Amino acid sequence: MTEENPLFIELFRLDTTALKRLNKIWNIQKPGRDKKSQIQQLMSTMSDEFFVRGILEKLSPVQVSIYTSILATKDRVMTLGEISRKFGLQPASAEMEMGVLKRYFLVYQRKNRERLTNTLDRYYAYQESSNHVKIESNDKGQKFRQSISKVLKSRLELPSEWQKASQAFSTKAHLHEQITALIEDLTDLEQELLLRAYGQGGILEIAAAREFIEEERGKWMEIVRKMDRLGLLLDDYYVDERFVRMMIMPVEVFESLTEKPLILKPKKGIKRSQERTICNDLDFFINIKKQIVYITRKGLNLAKSGKIKQTDLRETENRLLRPDTALFLEKSQIYQIELLLPVLRMLDIVRTKRDDVVLRNDFDTILQSDPLKLMKRVMTEVKKSRERVTRYEEVFESVYVPFYLPEVLDETVKLITNMGRCLYTTVMAIMIRENIILAKQFQIQSFPDQLNEYRKELTSSLFFLQLFGLITTHYPDRWIELSNLGQFYFQHTPLVEKDEKGGVIINPDLSLIAIPEKLSQRGLFLLKAFCEVKSFENVYNFQLSRESFQEGVLLKAKKEEFIEFLKQTSRNELPQNLLYSLDEWTENFPLVTITDECVVLQTEDPNHMDLLLGQIGGKKVVLQQISPTTILIDPDKIYEVVEQVERLQLIVKLVR
């Protein structure tokens, strides 16, 4: 009878204040008006597995150990002394922990009648709640590999949505069809919750789910129960020091979302962005050359903090090509120069000199190099960058997006190659699942930090794949696939080298329209070197001007090759004003060279200079001869020159 039920007896002893507190602990939103109805409601709630899970997740590791030990005994009872000895606790400490379990109404106490010592007090688990407690581990990640068909069939009754689909379990295709139908019928909030779990590799901690749903003003208990009932996100738990409660996506649901990605509808008042396909081609590597030219033309003076000045950030952004980096919107605000300087430093062609960033070594070789060869060299240097022990100055470190780990990039590329066209979020979800969720060493305690760190690595890999033009991005949903350049680099697929007739349209005002599908990478490079990019909407709009042409010359692009390219691709003959302009701009090239780092060497007699040049002339020591008695030499070669001067028995006068 109810009156003899320990739970009823203990509840009946409580006063109004204690009942109110207990209703709050067990998350009862609308308690009954009188004591009797409240007790009945509490007894019903304490027999509900959903609410039992809510209490279990509150327990500390010590309380979990004690409670599970009580459940493991035959009669679900232990004395305080047994608890104290088993867990190495002082009786007072053990009694305090049991007080928490009593307050949660997971156990009740029967005192020792003789009361000589409280260590003989017995603690029993309430049958109502303990009948629903599973003491299961997740040692092999089995909780994350649950099958929706097995879970649903193990329940007392199939949900009505599954009963209607009688053929759902007959084949894998029918099962995925039913899962897709269920997902489509979810509310926007429920779909977003599903995607959050998918984005974390198929799991979502219940606390995070609760917080998200409440932020969106949803009823979290209703949504969690619904998702569990449908089998889309299982409300489950296991013991790992604590009762770890989370929403777990069955294997088949994860597969369905991978094969047929869920794309959320735009929120009210927000229009869907225009569809567009963008590939950066060799833009970043052209920008490396443009950045070198910028430093030679303008210099680069740092602020006192050692950072780039705002004026230089803005001006370089206007002068450089603008590769698309909107795969991750939060990264699209990074200035190009903040990504270029670290690469220039890895190529060992820049350094700081007082408050300036200056060029060093043979930077002309970079300007003269073919963009494809430059791409391969940069990729090689970036691959080695994570092994570097010595840190560069902050201005030469890629702070906002660290360079990728080679092994993560390789795995990302392999997955994109195997999947073909896919959502970038799908790539991230699969890799998080395989490398974190299903890893043997998975631990919930370190999961948030692991997830955060691995997401950073994935973001870096995808960011640089996009920046370097190795993937093509399809907006607005952000589908990605290996670009032609990516296939060339990773799979050694030959690039199209022929430029088609009609690929370029030249207007009288020297504006040009270029159709990228009809042009080679080399052709696009020549256009981007000699012309200013005005816009890109499936086709390029360029403007050829004196300034843009002179920039191309400084980039070491060849005028003759550019003219030949235009002849091959232009629909009509080249306009006379274009050829005339190119000749005029070439002849009147207003170049003024200012050499910062050099050493002046002078002799009193031209004959002495001739003697000296005979010894050092072919050793890359002399930068330039100014007059019969004056030359400029490399500052790093001073002591080599001193040695040669002494051999010739000339007198050295070193002025510093």
C-alpha positions as CSV (number, residue, x, y, z in Angstrom):
1,M,0.0,0.0,0.0
2,T,1.1,3.6,-0.6
3,E,1.0,4.4,3.2
4,E,3.7,1.6,3.7
5,N,5.9,2.9,0.8
6,P,9.1,4.4,2.2
7,L,9.0,7.2,-0.4
8,F,5.5,8.1,0.6
9,I,6.3,8.0,4.3
10,E,9.4,10.3,3.9
11,L,7.5,12.7,1.6
12,F,4.6,12.8,4.0
13,R,6.9,13.9,6.8
14,L,7.9,17.1,4.9
15,D,6.4,20.4,5.7
16,T,5.3,22.9,3.0
17,T,8.7,24.7,2.8
18,A,10.6,21.4,2.4
19,L,8.1,20.2,-0.3
20,K,8.5,23.4,-2.2
21,R,12.3,23.0,-2.1
22,L,12.1,19.4,-3.3
23,N,9.8,20.4,-6.2
24,K,12.5,22.8,-7.3
25,I,15.2,20.2,-7.0
26,W,13.3,17.8,-9.2
27,N,12.4,20.5,-11.7
28,I,8.6,20.3,-11.2
29,Q,7.3,23.5,-12.9
30,K,3.7,23.4,-11.8
31,P,3.3,21.7,-8.4
32,G,-0.1,20.7,-7.0
33,R,-2.1,22.9,-4.8
34,D,-2.3,20.7,-1.7
35,K,0.1,18.4,0.0
36,K,-1.5,15.2,-1.2
37,S,-1.4,16.2,-4.9
38,Q,2.2,17.4,-4.5
39,I,3.3,14.1,-3.0
40,Q,1.6,12.1,-5.8
41,Q,3.2,14.4,-8.3
42,L,6.6,13.9,-6.7
43,M,6.3,10.1,-6.6
44,S,5.3,10.1,-10.2
45,T,8.2,12.4,-11.1
46,M,10.7,10.2,-9.2
47,S,9.6,7.2,-11.2
48,D,10.2,9.1,-14.5
49,E,13.6,8.2,-16.0
50,F,13.9,11.7,-17.6
51,F,13.7,13.4,-14.2
52,V,15.9,10.8,-12.6
53,R,18.7,11.7,-15.1
54,G,18.4,15.3,-14.1
55,I,19.2,14.4,-10.5
56,L,22.0,12.0,-11.4
57,E,23.9,14.6,-13.4
58,K,24.0,16.8,-10.2
59,L,26.0,14.3,-8.2
60,S,29.7,14.7,-7.4
61,P,32.2,11.9,-8.2
62,V,32.2,10.8,-4.5
63,Q,28.4,10.8,-4.4
64,V,28.2,8.8,-7.7
65,S,30.6,6.2,-6.2
66,I,28.6,5.8,-3.0
67,Y,25.2,5.7,-4.8
68,T,26.3,3.2,-7.4
69,S,27.9,1.0,-4.7
70,I,24.5,1.0,-2.8
71,L,22.7,0.0,-6.1
72,A,25.3,-2.8,-6.6
73,T,24.4,-4.6,-3.3
74,K,21.7,-7.2,-3.3
75,D,19.1,-5.3,-1.3
76,R,20.4,-1.8,-2.3
77,V,21.4,-1.0,1.2
78,M,24.7,-0.1,3.0
79,T,25.5,1.1,6.5
80,L,27.3,4.3,7.2
81,G,30.3,2.3,8.5
82,E,30.6,0.3,5.3
83,I,30.4,3.5,3.2
84,S,33.1,5.1,5.4
85,R,35.5,2.2,5.2
86,K,35.0,1.5,1.4
87,F,35.7,5.1,0.4
88,G,38.2,6.1,3.1
89,L,36.0,8.8,4.5
90,Q,35.6,9.9,8.1
91,P,32.1,8.9,9.4
92,A,31.2,12.6,9.6
93,S,32.3,13.2,6.0
94,A,30.4,10.1,4.8
95,E,27.3,11.2,6.7
96,M,27.5,14.6,5.0
97,E,27.7,13.0,1.5
98,M,24.7,10.8,2.4
99,G,22.9,14.0,3.6
100,V,23.1,15.3,0.0
101,L,21.7,12.0,-1.4
102,K,18.9,12.1,1.2
103,R,18.1,15.7,0.2
104,Y,17.8,14.6,-3.4
105,F,15.5,11.8,-2.3
106,L,17.7,9.1,-3.9
107,V,18.2,7.3,-0.5
108,Y,16.5,7.1,2.9
109,Q,18.0,6.4,6.3
110,R,17.0,3.9,8.9
111,K,18.8,4.7,12.2
112,N,20.3,2.1,14.4
113,R,17.8,1.5,17.3
114,E,20.5,1.1,20.0
115,R,22.1,4.3,18.7
116,L,25.4,3.5,20.3
117,T,27.0,4.6,17.1
118,N,25.7,6.0,13.8
119,T,28.0,3.8,11.8
120,L,25.3,1.1,11.9
121,D,22.7,3.4,10.4
122,R,21.5,1.9,7.1
123,Y,20.9,3.8,3.9
124,Y,18.5,2.3,1.3
125,A,18.0,3.4,-2.3
126,Y,14.4,4.3,-3.2
127,Q,13.0,1.7,-5.6
128,E,11.1,4.3,-7.6
129,S,14.2,6.1,-8.9
130,S,16.8,3.3,-8.6
131,N,14.8,1.1,-10.9
132,H,15.6,3.5,-13.7
133,V,19.3,3.9,-13.0
134,K,21.8,2.2,-15.4
135,I,25.3,1.7,-14.2
136,E,27.0,1.6,-17.6
137,S,30.4,2.8,-18.7
138,N,31.6,4.0,-22.1
139,D,35.1,2.5,-22.1
140,K,35.0,1.5,-25.8
141,G,32.9,4.4,-27.0
142,Q,29.9,2.1,-27.4
143,K,27.5,4.8,-26.3
144,F,28.5,6.9,-29.3
145,R,27.9,4.0,-31.7
146,Q,24.2,3.3,-30.9
147,S,21.9,2.1,-33.7
148,I,18.5,3.9,-34.0
149,S,16.7,0.7,-35.0
150,K,18.1,-1.2,-32.0
151,V,17.3,1.6,-29.6
152,L,13.7,2.0,-30.8
153,K,13.0,-1.7,-30.9
154,S,14.2,-2.1,-27.4
155,R,11.5,0.3,-26.1
156,L,8.1,-0.8,-24.9
157,E,6.4,1.0,-27.8
158,L,7.5,2.5,-31.1
159,P,6.7,6.2,-31.5
160,S,3.6,6.9,-33.7
161,E,5.9,8.5,-36.3
162,W,7.7,5.3,-36.7
163,Q,4.6,3.1,-36.6
164,K,3.2,4.9,-39.6
165,A,6.4,4.1,-41.6
166,S,6.0,0.3,-41.5
167,Q,8.8,-0.3,-44.0
168,A,11.3,2.0,-42.2
169,F,13.4,-0.8,-40.8
170,S,13.2,-3.1,-43.8
171,T,16.2,-1.6,-45.7
172,K,18.9,1.0,-45.1
173,A,17.4,3.2,-47.8
174,H,14.0,3.2,-46.2
175,L,15.5,3.9,-42.8
176,H,17.4,7.0,-44.1
177,E,14.3,8.1,-45.9
178,Q,12.3,8.0,-42.7
179,I,15.0,9.8,-40.8
180,T,15.1,12.5,-43.4
181,A,11.3,12.9,-43.2
182,L,11.5,13.2,-39.4
183,I,14.2,15.9,-39.7
184,E,12.2,17.9,-42.2
185,D,9.2,18.0,-39.8
186,L,11.2,19.4,-37.0
187,T,10.9,23.0,-35.9
188,D,13.7,25.5,-36.8
189,L,15.0,25.3,-33.2
190,E,14.9,21.5,-33.1
191,Q,16.8,21.4,-36.4
192,E,19.4,23.8,-35.1
193,L,19.8,21.7,-32.0
194,L,20.4,18.6,-34.2
195,L,23.0,20.5,-36.2
196,R,24.8,21.5,-33.0
197,A,25.1,17.9,-32.0
198,Y,26.2,16.9,-35.5
199,G,28.8,19.7,-35.6
200,Q,30.4,18.2,-32.5
201,G,30.7,14.8,-34.0
202,G,27.3,13.5,-32.9
203,I,27.1,14.4,-29.2
204,L,26.0,17.4,-27.2
205,E,26.2,17.7,-23.4
206,I,22.8,18.1,-21.9
207,A,23.9,21.3,-20.1
208,A,24.9,22.9,-23.4
209,A,21.6,21.8,-25.0
210,R,19.6,23.2,-22.2
211,E,21.4,26.5,-22.3
212,F,21.0,26.9,-26.0
213,I,17.3,26.0,-26.0
214,E,16.6,28.4,-23.1
215,E,18.5,31.2,-24.9
216,E,16.2,30.7,-27.9
217,R,13.2,30.8,-25.5
218,G,12.3,27.2,-26.2
219,K,11.0,24.6,-23.7
220,W,14.0,22.5,-23.2
221,M,12.4,19.5,-21.5
222,E,9.8,19.1,-24.2
223,I,12.4,19.4,-27.0
224,V,14.8,16.9,-25.4
225,R,12.1,14.4,-24.7
226,K,10.8,14.8,-28.3
227,M,14.2,14.3,-29.9
228,D,14.8,11.2,-27.7
229,R,11.4,9.8,-28.4
230,L,12.0,10.1,-32.2
231,G,15.4,8.6,-31.8
232,L,17.2,11.5,-33.5
233,L,19.1,12.6,-30.3
234,L,19.1,10.0,-27.5
235,D,18.9,11.4,-24.0
236,D,21.5,9.0,-22.4
237,Y,24.2,8.8,-19.8
238,Y,27.1,6.7,-18.6
239,V,29.4,6.7,-15.5
240,D,32.8,8.3,-15.9
241,E,33.5,9.6,-12.3
242,R,30.2,11.4,-12.6
243,F,26.9,10.5,-14.3
244,V,27.7,12.0,-17.8
245,R,24.4,12.9,-19.4
246,M,24.4,13.9,-23.0
247,M,22.3,13.9,-26.2
248,I,23.8,11.3,-28.5
249,M,23.1,11.0,-32.2
250,P,22.6,7.4,-33.5
251,V,25.0,6.2,-36.2
252,E,22.2,6.2,-38.9
253,V,21.2,9.8,-38.1
254,F,24.8,11.0,-38.4
255,E,25.1,9.1,-41.7
256,S,21.8,10.7,-43.0
257,L,23.0,14.2,-42.2
258,T,26.3,13.4,-43.9
259,E,24.7,12.1,-47.1
260,K,21.9,14.7,-47.2
261,P,23.1,17.8,-45.2
262,L,20.5,19.8,-43.4
263,I,20.7,23.5,-44.4
264,L,18.8,25.8,-42.1
265,K,16.3,28.3,-43.5
266,P,17.2,32.0,-43.2
267,K,15.7,33.6,-40.1
268,K,12.7,35.9,-40.6
269,G,13.7,39.2,-42.1
270,I,17.0,37.9,-43.5
271,K,17.2,37.3,-47.3
272,R,19.1,34.4,-48.6
273,S,22.4,35.5,-50.1
274,Q,23.1,35.3,-53.8
275,E,24.5,32.1,-55.2
276,R,28.1,32.5,-56.3
277,T,31.1,30.3,-56.9
278,I,34.6,31.6,-55.9
279,C,38.1,30.2,-56.2
280,N,41.1,32.3,-55.3
281,D,43.3,30.8,-57.9
282,L,46.9,32.1,-57.4
283,D,45.8,35.5,-55.9
284,F,47.6,35.0,-52.6
285,F,50.9,34.1,-54.3
286,I,50.5,37.2,-56.6
287,N,49.9,39.2,-53.5
288,I,53.3,37.9,-52.1
289,K,54.9,39.7,-55.1
290,K,52.7,42.7,-54.7
291,Q,53.7,43.0,-51.0
292,I,57.4,42.9,-51.9
293,V,56.8,45.7,-54.5
294,Y,54.8,47.7,-51.9
295,I,57.7,47.5,-49.5
296,T,60.2,48.5,-52.2
297,R,58.0,51.5,-53.2
298,K,56.6,52.7,-49.9
299,G,58.6,51.1,-47.2
300,L,56.9,49.7,-44.1
301,N,57.4,51.5,-40.9
302,L,56.0,49.9,-37.7
303,A,54.3,51.5,-34.8
304,K,56.2,51.8,-31.5
305,S,54.3,48.7,-30.3
306,G,56.0,46.7,-33.1
307,K,52.7,46.3,-34.9
308,I,51.7,47.4,-38.4
309,K,50.3,50.9,-38.6
310,Q,46.6,51.4,-39.5
311,T,47.6,53.5,-42.5
312,D,49.6,50.6,-43.9
313,L,46.9,48.1,-43.1
314,R,44.4,50.1,-45.1
315,E,46.7,51.1,-48.0
316,T,48.0,47.6,-48.6
317,E,44.4,46.2,-48.6
318,N,43.6,48.7,-51.4
319,R,46.6,47.8,-53.4
320,L,46.5,44.0,-53.0
321,L,44.2,41.5,-54.7
322,R,41.3,40.4,-52.3
323,P,41.1,36.7,-52.1
324,D,37.9,35.4,-50.6
325,T,38.2,34.2,-47.0
326,A,34.5,34.2,-46.1
327,L,34.3,30.4,-45.5
328,F,34.7,31.5,-41.8
329,L,33.0,34.9,-41.6
330,E,34.9,35.8,-38.4
331,K,38.2,35.3,-40.3
332,S,37.2,37.4,-43.3
333,Q,38.1,40.7,-41.5
334,I,41.8,39.8,-41.3
335,Y,44.1,42.2,-43.3
336,Q,46.1,40.5,-46.1
337,I,49.3,42.0,-44.9
338,E,48.9,40.2,-41.6
339,L,49.0,36.9,-43.5
340,L,51.6,37.9,-46.1
341,L,54.4,39.1,-43.7
342,P,54.6,35.7,-41.9
343,V,55.0,34.0,-45.3
344,L,57.7,36.5,-46.4
345,R,59.5,35.8,-43.2
346,M,59.4,32.1,-43.8
347,L,60.8,32.7,-47.2
348,D,63.6,34.6,-45.4
349,I,63.3,37.8,-47.5
350,V,62.2,40.2,-44.7
351,R,63.4,41.3,-41.3
352,T,63.0,44.2,-38.9
353,K,65.5,47.0,-38.8
354,R,64.8,49.4,-36.0
355,D,61.1,50.4,-36.6
356,D,61.0,49.2,-40.2
357,V,60.2,46.0,-42.0
358,V,62.9,45.7,-44.7
359,L,63.6,43.3,-47.5
360,R,66.7,41.1,-47.4
361,N,68.5,38.4,-49.3
362,D,67.6,37.7,-52.9
363,F,63.9,38.8,-52.9
364,D,64.2,39.4,-56.7
365,T,64.2,35.7,-57.1
366,I,60.7,35.6,-55.6
367,L,59.5,38.3,-57.9
368,Q,60.9,36.5,-61.0
369,S,59.6,33.0,-59.9
370,D,56.6,31.4,-61.6
371,P,53.5,31.7,-59.4
372,L,53.0,27.9,-59.4
373,K,56.5,27.3,-58.3
374,L,56.1,30.0,-55.7
375,M,53.0,28.2,-54.5
376,K,54.8,24.9,-54.0
377,R,57.7,26.6,-52.2
378,V,55.3,28.4,-49.8
379,M,53.4,25.2,-49.1
380,T,56.7,23.5,-48.3
381,E,57.7,26.3,-45.9
382,V,54.3,26.4,-44.2
383,K,54.5,22.7,-43.7
384,K,57.7,23.1,-41.8
385,S,56.5,26.1,-39.8
386,R,54.9,24.2,-36.9
387,E,58.3,22.5,-36.3
388,R,60.0,25.8,-35.8
389,V,61.1,26.3,-32.2
390,T,62.3,30.0,-32.4
391,R,59.5,32.5,-32.5
392,Y,59.7,35.4,-34.9
393,E,58.8,39.0,-34.0
394,E,55.0,39.3,-33.5
395,V,54.6,41.1,-36.8
396,F,55.9,38.0,-38.6
397,E,53.7,35.5,-36.7
398,S,50.3,34.4,-38.1
399,V,48.4,35.3,-34.9
400,Y,44.8,35.3,-36.0
401,V,44.9,32.1,-38.0
402,P,47.9,29.9,-37.0
403,F,49.4,27.9,-39.9
404,Y,47.9,24.4,-40.2
405,L,49.2,21.1,-38.9
406,P,50.3,19.1,-42.0
407,E,48.6,15.9,-40.8
408,V,45.3,17.7,-40.3
409,L,45.5,19.3,-43.7
410,D,46.3,16.0,-45.4
411,E,43.4,14.3,-43.7
412,T,41.1,17.2,-44.6
413,V,42.1,17.0,-48.3
414,K,41.7,13.3,-48.4
415,L,38.2,13.5,-47.0
416,I,37.2,16.3,-49.5
417,T,38.7,14.3,-52.3
418,N,36.7,11.2,-51.3
419,M,33.4,13.1,-50.8
420,G,33.6,15.4,-53.8
421,R,31.4,18.4,-53.4
422,C,30.4,18.7,-49.7
423,L,29.6,21.2,-47.0
424,Y,32.6,22.4,-45.0
425,T,30.6,21.8,-41.8
426,T,30.2,18.1,-42.9
427,V,34.0,17.8,-43.2
428,M,34.5,19.3,-39.8
429,A,31.8,17.0,-38.2
430,I,33.2,13.8,-39.7
431,M,36.8,14.6,-38.6
432,I,35.7,15.6,-35.1
433,R,33.8,12.4,-34.8
434,E,36.6,10.2,-36.0
435,N,39.5,11.9,-34.2
436,I,37.9,12.9,-30.9
437,I,34.5,11.3,-30.2
438,L,35.5,7.8,-31.3
439,A,39.1,8.0,-30.1
440,K,40.1,5.3,-27.5
441,Q,41.4,8.0,-25.1
442,F,38.1,10.0,-25.2
443,Q,37.3,11.6,-21.8
444,I,34.4,13.9,-21.2
445,Q,36.5,16.0,-18.7
446,S,38.9,17.0,-21.5
447,F,36.4,17.0,-24.3
448,P,35.6,20.8,-24.3
449,D,39.3,21.7,-24.6
450,Q,40.0,19.0,-27.1
451,L,37.1,20.1,-29.2
452,N,38.2,23.7,-29.1
453,E,41.8,22.9,-30.1
454,Y,40.9,20.5,-32.8
455,R,38.3,23.0,-34.3
456,K,41.1,25.6,-34.5
457,E,43.3,23.1,-36.4
458,L,40.4,22.3,-38.8
459,T,39.7,26.0,-39.2
460,S,43.3,26.7,-40.1
461,S,43.4,23.9,-42.6
462,L,40.2,24.9,-44.4
463,F,41.1,28.6,-44.2
464,F,44.5,28.2,-45.9
465,L,43.1,25.7,-48.4
466,Q,40.6,28.5,-49.4
467,L,43.2,31.3,-49.2
468,F,45.7,29.4,-51.4
469,G,43.1,28.7,-54.0
470,L,43.2,24.9,-53.5
471,I,39.4,24.6,-52.9
472,T,36.4,26.2,-54.7
473,T,33.6,27.5,-52.5
474,H,30.0,27.7,-53.5
475,Y,28.0,30.3,-51.6
476,P,25.7,31.0,-49.8
477,D,25.7,27.5,-48.2
478,R,29.5,27.0,-48.4
479,W,29.8,23.8,-50.3
480,I,33.4,23.1,-51.1
481,E,35.4,20.9,-53.4
482,L,39.0,20.7,-54.7
483,S,39.7,23.4,-57.3
484,N,41.7,22.8,-60.5
485,L,44.7,24.2,-58.6
486,G,44.0,21.8,-55.7
487,Q,43.8,18.8,-58.1
488,F,47.1,20.0,-59.7
489,Y,48.9,20.3,-56.3
490,F,47.5,17.2,-54.5
491,Q,46.7,14.8,-57.3
492,H,49.1,16.0,-60.0
493,T,46.3,16.6,-62.4
494,P,47.6,18.8,-65.3
495,L,46.3,22.3,-65.5
496,V,44.8,23.8,-68.6
497,E,47.7,25.7,-70.3
498,K,45.9,26.9,-73.4
499,D,44.1,30.3,-73.5
500,E,41.0,30.3,-75.7
501,K,40.1,32.9,-78.3
502,G,37.4,35.1,-77.0
503,G,38.6,34.7,-73.4
504,V,39.3,38.4,-73.2
505,I,37.2,41.4,-74.5
506,I,39.1,44.7,-74.7
507,N,37.1,47.9,-74.7
508,P,38.3,51.3,-76.2
509,D,38.8,52.7,-72.7
510,L,41.3,49.9,-72.0
511,S,38.9,48.1,-69.6
512,L,38.9,44.4,-70.1
513,I,36.4,41.6,-69.5
514,A,37.9,38.2,-68.8
515,I,36.1,34.8,-68.8
516,P,38.1,32.6,-66.3
517,E,36.8,29.3,-67.8
518,K,38.6,30.2,-71.1
519,L,41.9,31.2,-69.6
520,S,44.9,29.4,-68.1
521,Q,46.3,30.2,-64.7
522,R,49.3,31.9,-66.4
523,G,46.9,34.0,-68.4
524,L,45.0,35.1,-65.3
525,F,48.3,35.9,-63.6
526,L,49.3,38.2,-66.5
527,L,46.0,40.0,-66.3
528,K,46.2,40.4,-62.5
529,A,49.8,41.5,-62.7
530,F,49.3,44.2,-65.3
531,C,45.7,45.3,-64.7
532,E,43.6,46.4,-61.8
533,V,40.8,44.1,-60.8
534,K,37.6,46.2,-60.6
535,S,35.1,43.4,-59.9
536,F,34.3,39.7,-60.2
537,E,30.9,38.2,-60.8
538,N,31.5,35.0,-62.6
539,V,33.6,37.1,-65.0
540,Y,36.5,39.5,-64.3
541,N,36.4,43.2,-65.0
542,F,39.9,44.7,-65.3
543,Q,41.2,48.2,-66.0
544,L,44.6,48.7,-67.7
545,S,46.3,51.9,-66.8
546,R,49.7,53.5,-66.6
547,E,50.0,52.8,-62.9
548,S,48.7,49.2,-63.1
549,F,51.1,48.4,-66.0
550,Q,54.1,49.8,-64.2
551,E,53.1,47.7,-61.2
552,G,53.2,44.7,-63.5
553,V,56.7,45.6,-64.7
554,L,57.9,45.8,-61.0
555,L,56.3,42.4,-60.5
556,K,58.7,41.2,-63.1
557,A,55.9,40.2,-65.5
558,K,57.0,40.4,-69.1
559,K,55.4,43.0,-71.4
560,E,56.0,40.9,-74.5
561,E,54.3,37.8,-73.0
562,F,51.3,40.0,-71.9
563,I,50.9,41.4,-75.5
564,E,51.1,37.9,-77.0
565,F,48.5,36.6,-74.5
566,L,46.1,39.5,-75.4
567,K,46.6,38.7,-79.1
568,Q,45.7,35.0,-78.5
569,T,42.6,35.7,-76.4
570,S,41.1,38.9,-77.7
571,R,38.1,38.5,-79.9
572,N,39.3,41.3,-82.2
573,E,42.7,42.7,-83.1
574,L,44.4,44.6,-80.4
575,P,43.4,48.3,-80.4
576,Q,46.2,50.7,-81.6
577,N,45.8,52.9,-78.6
578,L,46.6,49.9,-76.3
579,L,49.8,49.0,-78.1
580,Y,50.8,52.7,-78.2
581,S,50.1,53.1,-74.5
582,L,52.2,50.1,-73.6
583,D,55.1,51.3,-75.6
584,E,54.9,54.8,-74.1
585,W,54.6,53.5,-70.5
586,T,57.6,51.2,-71.1
587,E,59.9,53.9,-72.6
588,N,59.0,56.5,-69.9
589,F,59.5,54.3,-66.9
590,P,60.1,56.8,-64.0
591,L,62.1,54.4,-61.8
592,V,64.3,55.9,-59.0
593,T,66.4,53.4,-57.0
594,I,67.2,54.2,-53.4
595,T,69.6,51.6,-51.8
596,D,69.4,51.5,-48.0
597,E,71.9,48.8,-47.1
598,C,75.2,49.2,-48.9
599,V,78.7,50.2,-48.2
600,V,80.7,52.8,-50.2
601,L,84.2,51.8,-51.2
602,Q,86.5,54.5,-52.6
603,T,90.1,54.5,-53.8
604,E,92.4,57.5,-54.4
605,D,93.6,56.1,-57.7
606,P,91.5,54.5,-60.5
607,N,94.3,51.9,-61.0
608,H,93.9,50.7,-57.5
609,M,90.2,50.2,-58.1
610,D,90.9,48.2,-61.2
611,L,93.3,46.0,-59.2
612,L,90.6,45.4,-56.5
613,L,87.8,44.7,-59.0
614,G,90.0,42.1,-60.5
615,Q,89.9,40.2,-57.2
616,I,86.3,40.8,-56.1
617,G,84.4,41.5,-59.3
618,G,83.0,38.0,-59.8
619,K,82.1,37.1,-56.2
620,K,78.7,38.9,-55.9
621,V,80.4,41.5,-53.7
622,V,80.0,44.6,-55.9
623,L,76.5,46.0,-56.0
624,Q,77.2,48.8,-58.4
625,Q,80.1,50.9,-59.8
626,I,79.4,54.6,-59.3
627,S,82.7,56.1,-60.8
628,P,86.2,54.9,-61.6
629,T,87.1,55.3,-57.9
630,T,83.8,54.5,-56.2
631,I,81.8,51.3,-55.9
632,L,78.9,50.0,-53.7
633,I,79.6,46.7,-52.0
634,D,77.4,44.3,-50.0
635,P,77.7,45.1,-46.2
636,D,78.0,41.4,-45.4
637,K,81.1,41.2,-47.5
638,I,83.2,43.9,-45.7
639,Y,85.7,41.5,-44.1
640,E,86.1,39.5,-47.3
641,V,87.0,42.8,-49.1
642,V,89.4,43.9,-46.3
643,E,91.2,40.6,-46.8
644,Q,91.6,41.1,-50.5
645,V,92.8,44.7,-50.0
646,E,95.5,43.5,-47.7
647,R,96.6,40.8,-50.1
648,L,97.1,43.6,-52.7
649,Q,99.1,45.5,-50.1
650,L,96.8,48.4,-50.2
651,I,96.0,50.4,-47.1
652,V,92.6,49.9,-45.4
653,K,90.7,52.8,-43.8
654,L,87.4,51.4,-42.3
655,V,85.0,54.2,-41.4
656,R,81.9,53.1,-39.3
